[in-house]
Amino acid sequence: MIKVLVVEDSSTQAVQIKHVLKNEGFQVLVAGDGREALELIESFAPDLVLTDLQMPNMDGLELVIEIKKKRRTLPVVLMTDHGNEDIAMQALMNGAASYIPKRRLKEDVAATIRDVMELAQATIEQEDLERCMVECTSKYELENNSQLINQLITQIEQQLCAIEFADWNDILQLNIAVHEALDNAVHHGNLELSSELRESGGMAYHEEANRRRNLEPYRDRRVYVTTHISRERFQVSIRDEGKGFDPSFVENPTSPKNIERVTGRGMLLMRTFMDELSYSKTGNEVTLVKHRADESSGT
């Protein structure tokens, strides 16, 4: 039986909601505001929290934020009403799983709760499976699209976190390095945008990038990515279809004088955050390697 904690300051509405949920087969407990809800979460251990938004002491948004700090996997569904759309959007952006307009509560609440619980369980099970991962090699063929880059970075992050490859800050830095490499492959590789244009500032660099994405030969070029993730080592190879460059002419990117420069920033971050970085002779493929901290240090 699914256990639902209802958070509602109106005693009349709380009774009505509890009645609807119990008739649908849920076990229900009611809290009068966010503070009481946090206390009951500890003792009642609900599977899901169904909360109003406008309440005294601690409102629905504050409750969502606190739950996500303390119980990351506990789903929260909002009960929305006319006039609280803004706070509902903030709550969704801060971790709420879904919402139900109060005027549709009787019709939709059971199906919404069951859908959210099914998806939440699937997510937890996926995380359990990813923690069992020992080694994974994946290949991607990306268009010159920043959104695809961000999606790939997110997937890499999830896999690295699941196998506890490093702490959160190290994984963040690793993701930044990979993002810079992918960004270079798209903009300097496939779109052949010059470093000088970027250094000049303004919108000219981005405007030219958007223009070339729709022009031949740039629009048909792809970025080829191969990732290899294990508990000891992360490696990513990124190849573009541009003209390449001679890596031997690149000055030391980790020189402190390069901190203030726009160009070379990507290579500086890659060199700083990764253990190994190498280019192909043609300069249009880069390989980045990061070793697990205890492996590289020999401890």
C-alpha positions in Angstrom: 0.0 0.0 0.0 1.4 3.4 -1.0 1.8 5.8 2.0 0.9 9.4 1.2 1.6 12.3 3.5 -0.9 15.1 2.7 0.2 18.6 3.7 -2.8 21.0 3.9 -3.6 23.8 6.3 -7.3 23.8 5.7 -8.9 21.1 7.9 -12.0 20.9 5.6 -9.9 20.4 2.5 -7.6 18.0 4.3 -10.6 15.8 5.3 -11.8 15.8 1.7 -8.5 14.9 0.2 -7.9 12.1 2.8 -11.3 10.7 2.0 -10.6 10.6 -1.8 -7.2 9.0 -1.3 -8.4 6.3 1.2 -11.1 5.4 -1.2 -8.4 4.8 -3.9 -6.5 2.5 -1.6 -3.8 4.7 -0.2 -2.6 4.9 3.4 -2.9 8.6 4.4 -1.6 10.9 7.1 -2.2 14.6 7.2 0.1 17.5 8.3 -1.1 21.1 8.8 2.0 22.8 7.4 5.5 22.2 6.2 7.1 22.1 9.6 4.8 19.4 10.9 5.3 17.6 7.6 9.0 17.4 8.1 8.5 15.9 11.6 6.0 13.3 10.3 8.2 12.3 7.4 10.6 10.9 10.0 8.0 8.8 11.8 5.5 8.0 9.1 8.1 7.4 6.3 5.7 8.2 3.4 6.3 7.0 -0.1 5.1 10.3 -1.5 4.2 13.8 -0.2 1.2 15.6 -1.6 1.4 19.3 -0.6 -0.5 22.5 -0.8 1.6 25.6 -1.7 0.2 28.4 0.4 0.5 27.6 4.1 1.6 29.2 7.4 4.9 28.6 9.1 6.5 26.8 6.1 4.9 26.9 2.6 5.0 24.3 -0.1 8.1 25.7 -1.9 10.1 25.8 1.4 8.9 22.2 2.1 10.1 21.0 -1.3 13.5 22.5 -0.8 13.9 21.0 2.6 12.8 17.5 1.4 15.2 17.6 -1.5 18.0 18.4 1.0 17.2 15.6 3.4 15.3 13.0 1.3 16.4 13.2 -2.3 14.4 10.2 -3.4 11.1 11.2 -1.8 8.8 12.4 -4.5 6.6 15.5 -3.9 3.4 16.3 -5.8 2.0 19.8 -5.6 -1.7 20.8 -5.2 -2.0 24.0 -7.2 -4.7 26.7 -7.2 -5.4 29.8 -9.2 -3.0 32.5 -8.1 -0.1 30.4 -7.0 1.3 29.5 -10.5 4.6 31.3 -9.8 5.4 29.5 -6.6 4.4 26.2 -8.3 6.9 26.8 -11.0 9.6 27.5 -8.5 8.7 24.4 -6.6 8.9 22.3 -9.7 12.3 23.8 -10.6 13.5 23.0 -7.0 12.6 19.3 -7.2 8.8 18.7 -7.1 7.9 15.8 -9.3 4.5 16.8 -10.5 1.3 18.8 -9.7 -2.5 18.5 -9.7 -4.9 21.5 -9.9 -7.2 21.3 -6.9 -10.2 21.6 -9.1 -9.1 18.3 -10.7 -8.0 16.6 -7.5 -10.8 14.0 -7.3 -10.4 13.0 -10.9 -6.6 13.0 -11.3 -4.9 12.5 -7.9 -4.8 8.6 -7.9 -3.5 8.3 -11.4 -0.9 11.0 -10.8 0.4 9.5 -7.6 0.6 6.0 -9.2 2.4 7.4 -12.2 4.9 9.3 -10.1 5.6 6.3 -7.9 6.1 4.0 -10.8 8.7 6.4 -12.4 10.3 7.1 -9.0 10.8 3.4 -8.5 12.2 2.9 -12.0 14.7 5.7 -11.3 15.9 4.2 -8.0 16.2 0.8 -9.7 18.2 2.4 -12.5 20.6 4.0 -10.0 21.0 0.6 -8.3 21.9 -1.0 -11.6 24.3 1.8 -12.5 26.1 1.3 -9.2 26.7 -2.3 -10.4 28.4 -1.1 -13.5 32.0 -2.2 -13.8 32.9 -0.9 -17.2 31.1 0.8 -20.1 32.1 2.0 -23.6 29.8 4.2 -25.6 30.0 5.9 -29.0 28.1 9.0 -30.1 27.7 10.9 -33.3 26.7 14.5 -32.4 25.3 17.3 -34.6 26.7 20.8 -34.0 24.2 21.3 -31.2 24.9 22.7 -27.8 21.9 21.0 -26.3 23.2 17.6 -27.3 26.6 18.5 -25.7 24.8 19.3 -22.4 22.8 16.1 -22.6 25.9 14.0 -23.1 27.7 15.8 -20.2 24.7 15.0 -17.9 24.8 11.3 -18.9 28.5 11.1 -18.2 28.0 12.7 -14.8 25.2 10.3 -13.9 27.4 7.3 -14.7 30.4 8.6 -12.9 28.4 9.5 -9.8 26.7 6.1 -9.8 30.0 4.2 -9.6 31.4 6.8 -7.2 34.3 7.5 -9.4 35.2 10.7 -7.6 33.7 13.3 -5.3 31.2 15.8 -6.5 33.6 18.6 -7.1 36.1 16.5 -9.0 33.3 15.2 -11.3 32.2 18.8 -11.9 35.7 19.8 -13.0 35.9 16.7 -15.2 32.6 17.6 -16.8 33.8 21.2 -17.4 36.9 19.8 -19.2 34.9 17.5 -21.4 32.5 20.3 -22.2 35.4 22.6 -23.3 36.7 19.8 -25.5 33.3 19.3 -27.1 32.8 23.0 -27.5 36.1 23.3 -29.3 35.3 20.4 -31.6 32.0 22.1 -32.7 33.1 25.7 -32.9 36.8 25.7 -33.8 36.7 22.3 -35.5 33.5 21.8 -37.5 32.4 25.4 -37.8 36.0 26.7 -38.3 35.5 29.8 -36.1 38.7 31.6 -35.4 40.1 32.3 -32.0 40.6 36.0 -33.0 36.9 36.4 -33.6 36.1 35.1 -30.1 38.8 37.3 -28.6 37.2 40.4 -30.2 34.2 40.0 -27.9 30.6 41.0 -28.6 28.1 38.8 -30.3 29.9 38.4 -33.6 31.3 35.0 -32.6 27.9 33.5 -31.7 26.1 35.1 -34.6 28.6 33.6 -37.0 28.3 30.2 -35.3 24.6 30.2 -35.8 25.0 31.3 -39.4 27.4 28.5 -40.2 25.3 25.8 -38.6 23.0 26.1 -41.6 25.6 26.4 -44.3 27.6 23.8 -46.3 30.0 22.3 -45.6 29.6 23.0 -41.9 26.1 21.9 -41.3 26.7 18.2 -42.3 29.8 17.8 -40.1 29.6 15.7 -37.0 31.5 15.3 -33.7 32.4 11.6 -32.9 32.7 10.8 -29.2 33.8 7.6 -27.6 33.6 7.3 -23.8 35.1 4.6 -21.7 34.1 4.5 -18.0 35.3 2.1 -15.4 35.9 2.3 -11.6 39.6 3.0 -12.2 39.6 5.3 -15.3 37.6 7.6 -17.4 38.6 8.3 -21.0 36.9 10.3 -23.7 38.0 10.7 -27.3 36.5 13.6 -29.4 36.9 13.9 -33.1 35.6 16.6 -35.4 35.5 16.9 -39.2 37.2 20.2 -39.4 40.6 21.0 -41.0 42.5 20.4 -37.7 45.7 22.2 -36.5 49.3 21.5 -35.6 49.3 20.7 -31.9 53.1 21.3 -31.8 52.6 25.0 -32.2 50.4 25.4 -29.1 52.1 27.2 -26.3 51.9 25.9 -22.7 48.1 26.5 -22.0 48.6 26.2 -18.2 50.7 29.4 -18.0 49.1 31.8 -15.5 49.2 34.6 -18.2 46.5 32.7 -20.1 44.0 33.0 -17.2 42.8 36.4 -18.5 42.6 35.3 -22.1 39.4 34.2 -23.8 41.2 32.0 -26.3 43.0 29.0 -24.9 40.7 28.9 -21.9 39.3 25.5 -22.9 42.8 23.9 -23.2 43.9 25.4 -19.9 40.9 23.9 -18.1 41.4 20.5 -19.9 45.1 20.4 -18.9 44.3 21.5 -15.4 41.4 19.1 -14.6 42.5 16.0 -16.5 45.5 13.7 -15.9 46.3 13.2 -19.5 45.5 15.1 -22.7 46.7 14.3 -26.2 45.9 15.3 -29.8 46.1 13.3 -33.0 48.8 14.5 -35.5 46.1 16.2 -37.5 44.8 18.0 -34.4 41.1 17.2 -35.0 40.9 14.5 -32.3 41.6 14.9 -28.6 41.8 12.3 -25.9 41.3 13.1 -22.3 42.0 10.7 -19.4 41.2 11.0 -15.7 42.3 8.3 -13.2 40.5 7.5 -10.0 42.3 9.5 -7.4 43.4 6.6 -5.2 44.7 4.8 -8.4 46.7 7.7 -9.7 48.2 8.5 -6.3 49.2 4.9 -5.7 47.3 4.8 -2.3 
